Amino acid sequence: MTEPTVRRMRRRDMPAVLRIIAAHQYDDNAGARAYFEARSQSKALWLNPDERHFVAEIGGEVVALSGVLLDDEGGENVWWLSWFFVQLGLRRSG
């Protein structure tokens, strides 16, 4: 299998991101979907320096997503892992 490439999420990634989220049956599924749908319509998701979202691609196809959020109440330079979803067919593949 080709190694994935990780890059910053772009607005054009949203259809693939929402499909990956929708395929999962976790309690967070609805929350993640609502989060990305709402925030993708504004500049908040793309311009907020305290939130960074990434996708992994294989052969130009978005296969995973994740992000980090700056902890505004904790120590300096503390980041939290936010959503983390992998395309179902690629889970447990390395």
BAVEXFI-105250 format. One record per residue (C-alpha): residue in three letters; x, y, z. Coordinates in pm, whole numbers, plus 32768, in hexadecimal, padded with zeros to 4 digits. Example, Ala and Ser with C-alpha at 12.3 -4.5 7.8 and 13.67 -1.06 7.14 Angstrom:
// residues 2
rec residu:ALA px:84CE py:7E3E pz:830C
rec residu:SER px:8557 py:7F96 pz:82CA
This chain:
// residues 94
rec residu:MET px:8000 py:8000 pz:8000
rec residu:THR px:8074 py:8162 pz:7FB6
rec residu:GLU px:80D7 py:8231 pz:80E3
rec residu:PRO px:7FE2 py:8344 pz:8141
rec residu:THR px:8035 py:84B4 pz:8124
rec residu:VAL px:7FBE py:859D pz:8239
rec residu:ARG px:7F64 py:8707 pz:81F0
rec residu:ARG px:7E89 py:8822 pz:8271
rec residu:MET px:7D17 py:87F2 pz:822E
rec residu:ARG px:7C82 py:88C8 pz:8119
rec residu:ARG px:7B1A py:892E pz:80DA
rec residu:ARG px:7B0B py:8848 pz:7FAA
rec residu:ASP px:7B53 py:871F pz:8091
rec residu:MET px:7A07 py:8744 pz:8148
rec residu:PRO px:7939 py:864C pz:8077
rec residu:ALA px:7A3D py:853A pz:80B4
rec residu:VAL px:7A65 py:859B pz:8222
rec residu:LEU px:78EC py:858B pz:825C
rec residu:ARG px:78D5 py:8438 pz:81AA
rec residu:ILE px:79E7 py:83A8 pz:8288
rec residu:ILE px:793D py:842A pz:83C2
rec residu:ALA px:77E7 py:83AA pz:8354
rec residu:ALA px:7870 py:8249 pz:8324
rec residu:HIS px:78C3 py:822B pz:8496
rec residu:GLN px:77C8 py:81C8 pz:85A0
rec residu:TYR px:7861 py:8276 pz:86CB
rec residu:ASP px:77AF py:835A pz:87C0
rec residu:ASP px:7889 py:8476 pz:873F
rec residu:ASN px:781A py:8441 pz:85D7
rec residu:ALA px:76F4 py:8533 pz:85E3
rec residu:GLY px:77BC py:8634 pz:86A5
rec residu:ALA px:78E4 py:8624 pz:85B7
rec residu:ARG px:7805 py:863C pz:8486
rec residu:ALA px:7749 py:8769 pz:8513
rec residu:TYR px:7892 py:880D pz:8579
rec residu:PHE px:792E py:87F3 pz:8421
rec residu:GLU px:77EF py:8848 pz:8361
rec residu:ALA px:77B2 py:8983 pz:842D
rec residu:ARG px:7918 py:89FB pz:843F
rec residu:SER px:796A py:89B5 pz:82D3
rec residu:GLN px:7868 py:8ABB pz:826F
rec residu:SER px:7929 py:8BCA pz:8324
rec residu:LYS px:7A93 py:8C33 pz:8325
rec residu:ALA px:7AB9 py:8BB9 pz:848D
rec residu:LEU px:7B29 py:8A5B pz:842C
rec residu:TRP px:7C27 py:8ADB pz:8335
rec residu:LEU px:7CB3 py:8C12 pz:83DE
rec residu:ASN px:7CB1 py:8BCA pz:8554
rec residu:PRO px:7E1F py:8BA6 pz:85BD
rec residu:ASP px:7DB4 py:8ADD pz:86F1
rec residu:GLU px:7D19 py:89C6 pz:861F
rec residu:ARG px:7DD3 py:88FF pz:851A
rec residu:HIS px:7D30 py:87EA pz:8453
rec residu:PHE px:7DE1 py:86F2 pz:8374
rec residu:VAL px:7D8C py:85E4 pz:8278
rec residu:ALA px:7E51 py:84B6 pz:8207
rec residu:GLU px:7E4A py:8460 pz:8096
rec residu:ILE px:7EA7 py:832A pz:7FD6
rec residu:GLY px:7EBC py:8358 pz:7E60
rec residu:GLY px:7E06 py:84A5 pz:7E77
rec residu:GLU px:7CE1 py:8412 pz:7F3A
rec residu:VAL px:7C95 py:8494 pz:8098
rec residu:VAL px:7C9B py:8362 pz:817C
rec residu:ALA px:7CB4 py:83F6 pz:82DC
rec residu:LEU px:7C8F py:8536 pz:83A1
rec residu:SER px:7D03 py:85C1 pz:84E9
rec residu:GLY px:7D56 py:8705 pz:8590
rec residu:VAL px:7DE4 py:87B4 pz:86BD
rec residu:LEU px:7D57 py:88C4 pz:879C
rec residu:LEU px:7E21 py:89B4 pz:8871
rec residu:ASP px:7DD1 py:898D pz:89E3
rec residu:ASP px:7D70 py:8AEE pz:8A46
rec residu:GLU px:7D54 py:8A97 pz:8BB7
rec residu:GLY px:7E88 py:89C1 pz:8BE8
rec residu:GLY px:7FFA py:89F1 pz:8BC8
rec residu:GLU px:80A8 py:8AA9 pz:8AB5
rec residu:ASN px:80BD py:89F0 pz:8968
rec residu:VAL px:7FDA py:88D2 pz:89D4
rec residu:TRP px:7F16 py:8842 pz:88B1
rec residu:TRP px:7DFE py:873F pz:88C1
rec residu:LEU px:7DB3 py:863D pz:87B7
rec residu:SER px:7C56 py:867F pz:8734
rec residu:TRP px:7B8A py:85A6 pz:8646
rec residu:PHE px:7C3B py:8478 pz:85B4
rec residu:PHE px:7B8E py:83A7 pz:84A8
rec residu:VAL px:7C20 py:82AC pz:83B2
rec residu:GLN px:7B6C py:821B pz:8284
rec residu:LEU px:7AD7 py:80D1 pz:82FD
rec residu:GLY px:7B87 py:7FF7 pz:81FA
rec residu:LEU px:7CDB py:807D pz:8262
rec residu:ARG px:7CC0 py:8054 pz:83D9
rec residu:ARG px:7DC0 py:7F68 pz:8475
rec residu:SER px:7E9C py:7F7D pz:8342
rec residu:GLY px:7FCB py:801A pz:83DF
